[in-house]
Structures are given as C-alpha cells and as structure tokens.
Amino acid sequence: MRILHHQGFPDQWCDWIWSLLQTGKSAVLLNGVLGRWIPCRTGLRQGDSLLPYLFIIVADVLARLLQLPSKLAHLHHPLANHLPCAVL
C-alpha cells in the first residue's frame, strides 16, 4: 500500500485496492454444485484481473531500486559488466 501511495495513486483508489485484498471470497464448483465460501484474507486470487496491473507497478519499483546500485557499480549484469541489470 505504501508503494501505491508513493506512486501517487489517490487515497480512495488505495482504499479500494485494500478492500479487495482483505475481503475476497472463493468457492469450489464441483459437478455444478457450489461449495461453501472460503474467505481469502490476504493477497489476490489466481486469475484476478487486477494482478497484471499490480505486478507492473511492483516491477517498476524493483527496476528503480536496481538502477542506483548499478550506477554506483555495486551491482553488475550477470553476463556482461557494461550492461545495466535488467528486470524481466
């Protein structure tokens, strides 16, 4: 949540994301019969449509964190020293 605030997302949007992360429920469908609801208290569920967007935000932060040590020569590309570290 701190990353979202730091990236400039409005408080209301951050509250929506927090609510989605805290209030999710899942159920198992077996032979057309829906089972009991299982609360998912933390994290996103597999296949959640929000997941790729949050991944991009976190990957951007990771790339920025890796740029500084790379510029200071504390961190090197594993194959070629003259290349910056990449985030794949």
N, CA, C and O atoms as CSV, one atom per row, in Angstrom:
chain,resi,resn,atom,element,x,y,z
A,1,MET,N,N,0.822,-1.188,0.000
A,1,MET,CA,C,0.000,0.000,0.000
A,1,MET,C,C,0.868,1.254,0.000
A,1,MET,O,O,0.500,2.275,-0.582
A,2,ARG,N,N,2.022,1.167,0.658
A,2,ARG,CA,C,2.931,2.318,0.656
A,2,ARG,C,C,3.425,2.614,-0.754
A,2,ARG,O,O,3.596,3.777,-1.119
A,3,ILE,N,N,3.653,1.579,-1.543
A,3,ILE,CA,C,4.101,1.782,-2.922
A,3,ILE,C,C,3.033,2.517,-3.714
A,3,ILE,O,O,3.347,3.439,-4.468
A,4,LEU,N,N,1.780,2.123,-3.554
A,4,LEU,CA,C,0.699,2.793,-4.283
A,4,LEU,C,C,0.611,4.263,-3.895
A,4,LEU,O,O,0.453,5.123,-4.762
A,5,HIS,N,N,0.712,4.561,-2.609
A,5,HIS,CA,C,0.677,5.961,-2.161
A,5,HIS,C,C,1.878,6.730,-2.713
A,5,HIS,O,O,1.741,7.860,-3.179
A,6,HIS,N,N,3.045,6.108,-2.655
A,6,HIS,CA,C,4.263,6.766,-3.136
A,6,HIS,C,C,4.206,7.021,-4.648
A,6,HIS,O,O,4.752,8.013,-5.132
A,7,GLN,N,N,3.551,6.134,-5.384
A,7,GLN,CA,C,3.426,6.302,-6.833
A,7,GLN,C,C,2.380,7.358,-7.199
A,7,GLN,O,O,2.227,7.686,-8.376
A,8,GLY,N,N,1.668,7.888,-6.222
A,8,GLY,CA,C,0.736,8.985,-6.472
A,8,GLY,C,C,-0.707,8.575,-6.689
A,8,GLY,O,O,-1.511,9.381,-7.158
A,9,PHE,N,N,-1.053,7.343,-6.359
A,9,PHE,CA,C,-2.447,6.936,-6.503
A,9,PHE,C,C,-3.292,7.616,-5.429
A,9,PHE,O,O,-2.840,7.763,-4.293
A,10,PRO,N,N,-4.519,8.036,-5.773
A,10,PRO,CA,C,-5.372,8.725,-4.799
A,10,PRO,C,C,-5.734,7.806,-3.626
A,10,PRO,O,O,-5.741,6.582,-3.761
A,11,ASP,N,N,-6.030,8.410,-2.489
A,11,ASP,CA,C,-6.378,7.650,-1.289
A,11,ASP,C,C,-7.583,6.743,-1.515
A,11,ASP,O,O,-7.605,5.604,-1.048
A,12,GLN,N,N,-8.583,7.248,-2.231
A,12,GLN,CA,C,-9.789,6.441,-2.458
A,12,GLN,C,C,-9.448,5.177,-3.261
A,12,GLN,O,O,-9.959,4.098,-2.959
A,13,TRP,N,N,-8.592,5.303,-4.275
A,13,TRP,CA,C,-8.192,4.149,-5.085
A,13,TRP,C,C,-7.425,3.150,-4.225
A,13,TRP,O,O,-7.651,1.944,-4.325
A,14,CYS,N,N,-6.529,3.639,-3.388
A,14,CYS,CA,C,-5.768,2.764,-2.489
A,14,CYS,C,C,-6.699,2.053,-1.511
A,14,CYS,O,O,-6.491,0.882,-1.194
A,15,ASP,N,N,-7.718,2.753,-1.036
A,15,ASP,CA,C,-8.700,2.125,-0.146
A,15,ASP,C,C,-9.462,1.017,-0.857
A,15,ASP,O,O,-9.736,-0.024,-0.260
A,16,TRP,N,N,-9.811,1.227,-2.135
A,16,TRP,CA,C,-10.494,0.189,-2.913
A,16,TRP,C,C,-9.616,-1.058,-3.052
A,16,TRP,O,O,-10.088,-2.182,-2.880
A,17,ILE,N,N,-8.341,-0.846,-3.363
A,17,ILE,CA,C,-7.417,-1.975,-3.510
A,17,ILE,C,C,-7.286,-2.709,-2.186
A,17,ILE,O,O,-7.326,-3.939,-2.158
A,18,TRP,N,N,-7.130,-1.979,-1.091
A,18,TRP,CA,C,-7.020,-2.591,0.229
A,18,TRP,C,C,-8.272,-3.410,0.548
A,18,TRP,O,O,-8.180,-4.514,1.086
A,19,SER,N,N,-9.421,-2.870,0.217
A,19,SER,CA,C,-10.675,-3.586,0.458
A,19,SER,C,C,-10.733,-4.874,-0.359
A,19,SER,O,O,-11.159,-5.911,0.148
A,20,LEU,N,N,-10.308,-4.812,-1.623
A,20,LEU,CA,C,-10.286,-6.016,-2.459
A,20,LEU,C,C,-9.345,-7.076,-1.885
A,20,LEU,O,O,-9.645,-8.269,-1.924
A,21,LEU,N,N,-8.223,-6.636,-1.362
A,21,LEU,CA,C,-7.249,-7.583,-0.815
A,21,LEU,C,C,-7.718,-8.211,0.489
A,21,LEU,O,O,-7.305,-9.322,0.819
A,22,GLN,N,N,-8.563,-7.528,1.228
A,22,GLN,CA,C,-8.978,-8.007,2.543
A,22,GLN,C,C,-10.317,-8.739,2.573
A,22,GLN,O,O,-10.607,-9.438,3.543
A,23,THR,N,N,-11.134,-8.596,1.536
A,23,THR,CA,C,-12.499,-9.104,1.623
A,23,THR,C,C,-12.842,-10.153,0.575
A,23,THR,O,O,-14.020,-10.459,0.386
A,24,GLY,N,N,-11.861,-10.706,-0.104
A,24,GLY,CA,C,-12.156,-11.667,-1.152
A,24,GLY,C,C,-12.670,-12.997,-0.614
A,24,GLY,O,O,-12.325,-13.406,0.494
A,25,LYS,N,N,-13.495,-13.662,-1.410
A,25,LYS,CA,C,-14.019,-14.982,-1.077
A,25,LYS,C,C,-13.910,-15.866,-2.310
A,25,LYS,O,O,-14.019,-15.398,-3.443
A,26,SER,N,N,-13.697,-17.134,-2.069
A,26,SER,CA,C,-13.638,-18.120,-3.155
A,26,SER,C,C,-14.527,-19.297,-2.794
A,26,SER,O,O,-14.799,-19.553,-1.621
A,27,ALA,N,N,-14.973,-20.005,-3.813
A,27,ALA,CA,C,-15.757,-21.218,-3.600
A,27,ALA,C,C,-15.369,-22.215,-4.686
A,27,ALA,O,O,-14.910,-21.835,-5.763
A,28,VAL,N,N,-15.558,-23.475,-4.388
A,28,VAL,CA,C,-15.240,-24.535,-5.338
A,28,VAL,C,C,-16.532,-25.015,-5.981
A,28,VAL,O,O,-17.517,-25.298,-5.299
A,29,LEU,N,N,-16.509,-25.100,-7.302
A,29,LEU,CA,C,-17.657,-25.606,-8.057
A,29,LEU,C,C,-17.333,-27.039,-8.461
A,29,LEU,O,O,-16.406,-27.266,-9.238
A,30,LEU,N,N,-18.086,-28.007,-7.945
A,30,LEU,CA,C,-17.844,-29.416,-8.208
A,30,LEU,C,C,-19.115,-30.051,-8.754
A,30,LEU,O,O,-20.136,-30.114,-8.071
A,31,ASN,N,N,-19.037,-30.520,-9.995
A,31,ASN,CA,C,-20.194,-31.129,-10.664
A,31,ASN,C,C,-21.410,-30.209,-10.665
A,31,ASN,O,O,-22.543,-30.654,-10.480
A,32,GLY,N,N,-21.157,-28.925,-10.874
A,32,GLY,CA,C,-22.239,-27.950,-10.940
A,32,GLY,C,C,-22.781,-27.505,-9.596
A,32,GLY,O,O,-23.712,-26.701,-9.550
A,33,VAL,N,N,-22.220,-28.006,-8.493
A,33,VAL,CA,C,-22.680,-27.634,-7.153
A,33,VAL,C,C,-21.633,-26.729,-6.515
A,33,VAL,O,O,-20.461,-27.087,-6.398
A,34,LEU,N,N,-22.085,-25.557,-6.110
A,34,LEU,CA,C,-21.194,-24.592,-5.483
A,34,LEU,C,C,-20.982,-24.959,-4.026
A,34,LEU,O,O,-21.942,-25.148,-3.279
A,35,GLY,N,N,-19.719,-25.059,-3.621
A,35,GLY,CA,C,-19.387,-25.377,-2.231
A,35,GLY,C,C,-19.472,-24.148,-1.350
A,35,GLY,O,O,-19.894,-23.078,-1.788
A,36,ARG,N,N,-19.061,-24.318,-0.097
A,36,ARG,CA,C,-19.136,-23.197,0.851
A,36,ARG,C,C,-18.081,-22.143,0.481
A,36,ARG,O,O,-17.066,-22.440,-0.149
A,37,TRP,N,N,-18.359,-20.915,0.893
A,37,TRP,CA,C,-17.445,-19.812,0.631
A,37,TRP,C,C,-16.253,-19.904,1.572
A,37,TRP,O,O,-16.401,-20.202,2.757
A,38,ILE,N,N,-15.073,-19.645,1.027
A,38,ILE,CA,C,-13.833,-19.668,1.784
A,38,ILE,C,C,-13.269,-18.247,1.780
A,38,ILE,O,O,-12.963,-17.712,0.714
A,39,PRO,N,N,-13.125,-17.626,2.956
A,39,PRO,CA,C,-12.575,-16.260,2.974
A,39,PRO,C,C,-11.084,-16.264,2.620
A,39,PRO,O,O,-10.319,-17.087,3.122
A,40,CYS,N,N,-10.695,-15.348,1.764
A,40,CYS,CA,C,-9.287,-15.155,1.387
A,40,CYS,C,C,-8.855,-13.848,2.040
A,40,CYS,O,O,-9.149,-12.765,1.535
A,41,ARG,N,N,-8.174,-13.953,3.136
A,41,ARG,CA,C,-7.905,-12.759,3.937
A,41,ARG,C,C,-6.774,-11.889,3.412
A,41,ARG,O,O,-6.775,-10.680,3.647
A,42,THR,N,N,-5.815,-12.465,2.714
A,42,THR,CA,C,-4.712,-11.663,2.194
A,42,THR,C,C,-4.392,-12.082,0.773
A,42,THR,O,O,-4.585,-13.236,0.391
A,43,GLY,N,N,-3.904,-11.136,0.000
A,43,GLY,CA,C,-3.444,-11.434,-1.345
A,43,GLY,C,C,-4.554,-11.491,-2.378
A,43,GLY,O,O,-5.738,-11.340,-2.075
A,44,LEU,N,N,-4.125,-11.715,-3.606
A,44,LEU,CA,C,-5.055,-11.818,-4.722
A,44,LEU,C,C,-5.280,-13.278,-5.085
A,44,LEU,O,O,-4.403,-14.121,-4.897
A,45,ARG,N,N,-6.435,-13.557,-5.594
A,45,ARG,CA,C,-6.743,-14.897,-6.030
A,45,ARG,C,C,-6.159,-15.136,-7.412
A,45,ARG,O,O,-5.996,-14.199,-8.193
A,46,GLN,N,N,-5.845,-16.390,-7.715
A,46,GLN,CA,C,-5.305,-16.751,-9.017
A,46,GLN,C,C,-6.304,-16.338,-10.098
A,46,GLN,O,O,-7.503,-16.590,-9.979
A,47,GLY,N,N,-5.798,-15.709,-11.143
A,47,GLY,CA,C,-6.648,-15.276,-12.243
A,47,GLY,C,C,-7.326,-13.935,-12.026
A,47,GLY,O,O,-8.117,-13.510,-12.868
A,48,ASP,N,N,-7.044,-13.263,-10.933
A,48,ASP,CA,C,-7.639,-11.957,-10.662
A,48,ASP,C,C,-7.206,-10.980,-11.746
A,48,ASP,O,O,-6.022,-10.906,-12.076
A,49,SER,N,N,-8.145,-10.237,-12.299
A,49,SER,CA,C,-7.840,-9.317,-13.399
A,49,SER,C,C,-7.001,-8.120,-12.955
A,49,SER,O,O,-6.435,-7.424,-13.799
A,50,LEU,N,N,-6.913,-7.872,-11.680
A,50,LEU,CA,C,-6.112,-6.766,-11.158
A,50,LEU,C,C,-4.634,-7.131,-11.063
A,50,LEU,O,O,-3.782,-6.243,-11.054
A,51,LEU,N,N,-4.321,-8.407,-10.993
A,51,LEU,CA,C,-2.968,-8.879,-10.754
A,51,LEU,C,C,-1.927,-8.365,-11.756
A,51,LEU,O,O,-0.862,-7.931,-11.316
A,52,PRO,N,N,-2.168,-8.386,-13.081
A,52,PRO,CA,C,-1.134,-7.886,-14.002
A,52,PRO,C,C,-0.786,-6.419,-13.781
A,52,PRO,O,O,0.370,-6.029,-13.949
A,53,TYR,N,N,-1.757,-5.611,-13.412
A,53,TYR,CA,C,-1.502,-4.181,-13.203
A,53,TYR,C,C,-0.671,-3.943,-11.940
A,53,TYR,O,O,0.245,-3.121,-11.943
A,54,LEU,N,N,-0.991,-4.657,-10.871
A,54,LEU,CA,C,-0.204,-4.520,-9.655
A,54,LEU,C,C,1.210,-5.064,-9.861
A,54,LEU,O,O,2.166,-4.534,-9.295
A,55,PHE,N,N,1.346,-6.115,-10.665
A,55,PHE,CA,C,2.665,-6.660,-10.970
A,55,PHE,C,C,3.520,-5.621,-11.691
A,55,PHE,O,O,4.704,-5.475,-11.386
A,56,ILE,N,N,2.937,-4.903,-12.638
A,56,ILE,CA,C,3.667,-3.875,-13.390
A,56,ILE,C,C,4.146,-2.763,-12.455
A,56,ILE,O,O,5.267,-2.273,-12.592
A,57,ILE,N,N,3.297,-2.368,-11.509
A,57,ILE,CA,C,3.677,-1.323,-10.553
A,57,ILE,C,C,4.857,-1.792,-9.710
A,57,ILE,O,O,5.817,-1.044,-9.523
A,58,VAL,N,N,4.800,-3.003,-9.206
A,58,VAL,CA,C,5.881,-3.527,-8.365
A,58,VAL,C,C,7.154,-3.735,-9.183
A,58,VAL,O,O,8.245,-3.451,-8.688
A,59,ALA,N,N,7.045,-4.221,-10.421
A,59,ALA,CA,C,8.221,-4.408,-11.279
A,59,ALA,C,C,8.896,-3.066,-11.562
A,59,ALA,O,O,10.123,-2.997,-11.629
A,60,ASP,N,N,8.119,-2.012,-11.729
A,60,ASP,CA,C,8.685,-0.682,-11.948
A,60,ASP,C,C,9.487,-0.228,-10.733
A,60,ASP,O,O,10.583,0.314,-10.876
A,61,VAL,N,N,8.944,-0.449,-9.545
A,61,VAL,CA,C,9.664,-0.074,-8.319
A,61,VAL,C,C,10.950,-0.889,-8.201
A,61,VAL,O,O,11.994,-0.339,-7.848
A,62,LEU,N,N,10.894,-2.180,-8.489
A,62,LEU,CA,C,12.084,-3.018,-8.430
A,62,LEU,C,C,13.145,-2.537,-9.417
A,62,LEU,O,O,14.327,-2.493,-9.077
A,63,ALA,N,N,12.742,-2.181,-10.615
A,63,ALA,CA,C,13.691,-1.678,-11.615
A,63,ALA,C,C,14.370,-0.401,-11.121
A,63,ALA,O,O,15.574,-0.225,-11.305
A,64,ARG,N,N,13.601,0.485,-10.495
A,64,ARG,CA,C,14.180,1.724,-9.968
A,64,ARG,C,C,15.148,1.451,-8.826
A,64,ARG,O,O,16.174,2.121,-8.704
A,65,LEU,N,N,14.825,0.470,-7.990
A,65,LEU,CA,C,15.718,0.118,-6.883
A,65,LEU,C,C,17.020,-0.490,-7.383
A,65,LEU,O,O,18.061,-0.324,-6.748
A,66,LEU,N,N,16.976,-1.188,-8.506
A,66,LEU,CA,C,18.180,-1.801,-9.059
A,66,LEU,C,C,19.043,-0.810,-9.836
A,66,LEU,O,O,20.234,-1.053,-10.026
A,67,GLN,N,N,18.468,0.293,-10.283
A,67,GLN,CA,C,19.224,1.259,-11.072
A,67,GLN,C,C,20.313,1.943,-10.243
A,67,GLN,O,O,21.422,2.142,-10.740
A,68,LEU,N,N,20.029,2.301,-9.015
A,68,LEU,CA,C,21.004,3.019,-8.196
A,68,LEU,C,C,22.252,2.183,-7.906
A,68,LEU,O,O,23.354,2.666,-8.163
A,69,PRO,N,N,22.142,0.952,-7.385
A,69,PRO,CA,C,23.362,0.165,-7.165
A,69,PRO,C,C,24.110,-0.127,-8.463
A,69,PRO,O,O,25.334,-0.257,-8.459
A,70,SER,N,N,23.384,-0.229,-9.564
A,70,SER,CA,C,24.025,-0.477,-10.852
A,70,SER,C,C,24.859,0.733,-11.267
A,70,SER,O,O,25.955,0.578,-11.804
A,71,LYS,N,N,24.344,1.933,-11.019
A,71,LYS,CA,C,25.082,3.152,-11.358
A,71,LYS,C,C,26.307,3.339,-10.463
A,71,LYS,O,O,27.314,3.905,-10.890
A,72,LEU,N,N,26.219,2.865,-9.233
A,72,LEU,CA,C,27.329,3.001,-8.294
A,72,LEU,C,C,28.334,1.849,-8.417
A,72,LEU,O,O,29.295,1.784,-7.651
A,73,ALA,N,N,28.122,0.956,-9.361
A,73,ALA,CA,C,28.995,-0.185,-9.634
A,73,ALA,C,C,28.998,-1.214,-8.502
A,73,ALA,O,O,29.958,-1.971,-8.354
A,74,HIS,N,N,27.940,-1.242,-7.713
A,74,HIS,CA,C,27.819,-2.257,-6.673
A,74,HIS,C,C,27.093,-3.496,-7.189
A,74,HIS,O,O,27.149,-4.559,-6.570
A,75,LEU,N,N,26.429,-3.357,-8.300
A,75,LEU,CA,C,25.622,-4.436,-8.847
A,75,LEU,C,C,25.937,-4.555,-10.327
A,75,LEU,O,O,25.936,-3.552,-11.041
A,76,HIS,N,N,26.206,-5.758,-10.796
A,76,HIS,CA,C,26.602,-5.966,-12.187
A,76,HIS,C,C,25.658,-6.928,-12.883
A,76,HIS,O,O,25.046,-7.790,-12.253
A,77,HIS,N,N,25.553,-6.765,-14.179
A,77,HIS,CA,C,24.817,-7.703,-15.016
A,77,HIS,C,C,25.530,-9.051,-14.917
A,77,HIS,O,O,26.761,-9.084,-14.939
A,78,PRO,N,N,24.803,-10.156,-14.809
A,78,PRO,CA,C,25.476,-11.442,-14.625
A,78,PRO,C,C,26.304,-11.904,-15.820
A,78,PRO,O,O,27.201,-12.730,-15.650
A,79,LEU,N,N,26.032,-11.396,-17.026
A,79,LEU,CA,C,26.745,-11.849,-18.220
A,79,LEU,C,C,27.723,-10.826,-18.776
A,79,LEU,O,O,28.750,-11.202,-19.340
A,80,ALA,N,N,27.425,-9.542,-18.628
A,80,ALA,CA,C,28.285,-8.505,-19.199
A,80,ALA,C,C,28.310,-7.305,-18.251
A,80,ALA,O,O,27.268,-6.717,-17.964
A,81,ASN,N,N,29.480,-6.950,-17.775
A,81,ASN,CA,C,29.625,-5.856,-16.808
A,81,ASN,C,C,29.197,-4.503,-17.355
A,81,ASN,O,O,28.805,-3.632,-16.577
A,82,HIS,N,N,29.260,-4.298,-18.662
A,82,HIS,CA,C,28.928,-2.993,-19.214
A,82,HIS,C,C,27.412,-2.801,-19.378
A,82,HIS,O,O,26.979,-1.694,-19.696
A,83,LEU,N,N,26.605,-3.831,-19.173
A,83,LEU,CA,C,25.158,-3.724,-19.295
A,83,LEU,C,C,24.519,-3.469,-17.930
A,83,LEU,O,O,24.998,-3.969,-16.912
A,84,PRO,N,N,23.439,-2.691,-17.913
A,84,PRO,CA,C,22.721,-2.493,-16.637
A,84,PRO,C,C,21.964,-3.766,-16.264
A,84,PRO,O,O,21.656,-4.590,-17.126
A,85,CYS,N,N,21.668,-3.920,-14.976
A,85,CYS,CA,C,20.882,-5.061,-14.539
A,85,CYS,C,C,19.462,-4.918,-15.070
A,85,CYS,O,O,18.862,-3.846,-14.996
A,86,ALA,N,N,18.948,-5.983,-15.591
A,86,ALA,CA,C,17.599,-5.962,-16.170
A,86,ALA,C,C,16.603,-6.610,-15.226
A,86,ALA,O,O,16.953,-7.518,-14.472
A,87,VAL,N,N,15.382,-6.152,-15.266
A,87,VAL,CA,C,14.280,-6.761,-14.537
A,87,VAL,C,C,13.383,-7.402,-15.583
A,87,VAL,O,O,12.785,-6.718,-16.413
A,88,LEU,N,N,13.302,-8.695,-15.532
A,88,LEU,CA,C,12.488,-9.428,-16.513
A,88,LEU,C,C,11.218,-9.901,-15.887
A,88,LEU,O,O,10.401,-10.538,-16.552
